[in-house]
């Protein structure tokens, strides 16, 4: 890295990681993150998308999109969901955990959550994926290893409040208490409480989802490209 005048990173969190490896902090530049704000937009909501996927229209949908693996902290999410479902069942509230993606932990996670209101949809793309995002009610992302977490931006752009951990880059695009919650990565009780809160409090969920959508508009691809261009000239 010595010959380079700048070292680009995807988040401020990763600056610290690179500095810990001995790279010069003064050369690092965090690029403004960006996502496709037209493709991932609340206007793509379409309840009929669930009809062919085995997910009920009348349930509260808790969405995860990404690799289904241990490094994404999905075993943690499995335990959290079991506790959430137990609480909701005692209140007569129906919610479903919707998993989009695949990975080495999927088979085990499916076994663990069999009969526990969890739907595993595998890979989804294009307009269908846009509709799945926009037609869900909230987003969870328990990963502790992501430098940014593109899906956290896509879900907020789609009008969903999000819950992420306090480790890694995703927390940098979430406004705690306004567009979602940034929680401890090793505190399942905290996650259970906050997921239950968003599931049961429709008004708060709607307000946070609207705020999430609005907050993401400054991260459209055109703004990200402009920053990328500015730091090169």
N, C-alpha and C positions, 0 to 999 in steps of 0.2 A: 504493500500500500504506500510505501514511501514516495514513489514518483508522482502520485496523484495529488491534485490540488484540493480535491474534495472527496468525501466518502458519503454516499447517500444511504439513508436508512428509511424504513417505512414508519417508524414511530420513535418517540422520545425514549420509550422504555428500552428500545434496542440500542440506543446510544450508550446507555450504561453497560449493557452486555458487551458491546464492542470495546468500550474503554477498559473494561476489566480484563480483556485479552491483550491489552497493551497498545491498541490503536490510538492515534492522537485525537483527543476529543475536539480540539480546535478545528480540525478538518471536517468534522461530521456535520451533515445537513439533513434534517428530517424533512422528507418530501411531504407535501400536503396530500393526504389520502384522497382517493376518488372512487366513485362507483357509478354505474349506469342508472341515473335517477329517473330515466324514462321507463326502462324495463322493470325496475323495482320501485313501484309507485302504488299508493293506496287506491288509485283509480282502477286497478286491475282486480279488485275484489269480485269474486264470482262464486257464490255458494254451491253452484252445480258442480264445481270441480271435485267435491268430495264424493259425489254419487258413485263414481267408478273406482273409488279408492278404498272403500270399506270404512270410511270415517263418517260419523253422523253429523248432520247439519246443525243439530240442536245442542251439541256439546261445546264446551270451551276448549279451543285447540291451543295446546302448548307446543310450539314448534322448535325443532332443532334441525339445522342443516349443516352437514359436514361429514368428515370421516368418522366412522363409528369405531373408535379405537381407544386403547388404554391411555395413550399420550394426550388424547383430547379429554381425559378425565371422565369418560363415560361410565365406568363402574361407580363413581361417586354419584352421577346422575341417576343411575339405576336405584341406588338406595334411597335417594331423595324422593324419587317418584313413588316408590312404595309407601313411604310415610305420608306424602301428599294425598295419594289416593285413599289411604285409610281414613284420613281426616275428612275428606270430601264425602266419602261414602256414608259416614255417620251423620252428615248434614243433608244427605239426599241430593248432592250436586254432582253432575256428570261432566267430567273433563277428560280429554284424551291427550296423551303425549304422542306427537307425530314426529317420526324420525325420517328425514330425507337424507339419503347417502348410504354408503356401504363401508365395510372395513372388517378387520379381523375379529373385532369384539361383537359384531352384530349377532352371530348365532347364539352366543352365550347370553347376550342382553335380551334376545327374544325369548329364550328359555326362562330367564329370571322374571320377565314381565308378562309371561303368558297369562291371559285372563285378567290382566290388570290395566285395561284401557290404554294400551300402547299399540300404535300402528307403525309398521316399518314399510316404507314406500320405496326403498332403493333409490336409484338415481332418477332424477326428474330434470327436465330441461325446458328452455324456451317459454312459451306462453303459459304452459301448464305450471311451471315452477313459479312464474310471476303471480299466477292466481293462487297458488298454495300459500305463498308468503302473505299476500294481501287479504286472503280469506281466513287466516289464522288470527288468534287473539293476543298472543304474546310469544316471546322468543327467549330461549334459554341457551347459554353457551358456557359450559363449565370449564373450558380449556384453560390451562395455565401456561401453555407453550407457544401461543400464537404471537407473532410480531405485530399483527394488526387485527386480523379477523374480519375479512371482507364481508362475511355473512352478517356480521353485526351491523354493518352499514346498510346492507341490502334489506334487512328486516326492519330497521328503523325507517328507511325510506318508504317501505311498504305500509307504514303506519302502526308498527308494533312496539310496545314497550319491551325492553330487553333486560335480562339479568345476566351479568358477566362476573368473572372473578377479579380480584384486585391484583392479579399477576399477568404480565404480558401487555401487549398493545391495545387490546379491545377496550379497556377502561378509558382510554384517551378519547374515544368518540361517543362516550356515554355520559350524560349529565345526571349524576346520582340524585334521585328523588324527583327528577323532572322528566327525563326520557327513559329512565330505567333505574336499575340498582346495581351498584358495584359492591360485591360481597366477598367475604373471606373464602378462600379456596378450600379450606379444610373444616368448615363449620356447616355441617348438613342441616342442623336445626335452623340456622339463619336462612338458608335457602328454602326450606320447607315453609317457614313463616311467610316469606316474601312471595313465593309462588302462590300460596293459599290466598294471600291478600289480593293479588292481582286477579286471581280466578274469581273470587267472591265479590270484589268491589268493582262492578261494571263501570260506574262513573269515573273512578280513578283510572281504571285501565284505559278508558276511552280518551281521557284528558292527556295521559302520558303518551298514548299512541299518536295523538295529534301533534303533541310537542316533539315527539321523535321524528315524525315525518318532516316537520318544519325545520328542525335542526340539521337535517341531512342535506337540505337543498344547497347549502354552500359547498358541499363536497361533490357536486356534479363533475363529470369528467372534464368539462371545459375549464373549470376552475383549477382542477388538479394539473391539467396540462399547462395552463398559464404559469403556475408556480414552477413546474418542472422546467419550462422555458426560461423563466426569469433567472433561475439559479445557474443557468448555463451561459448566460451572456455577461 
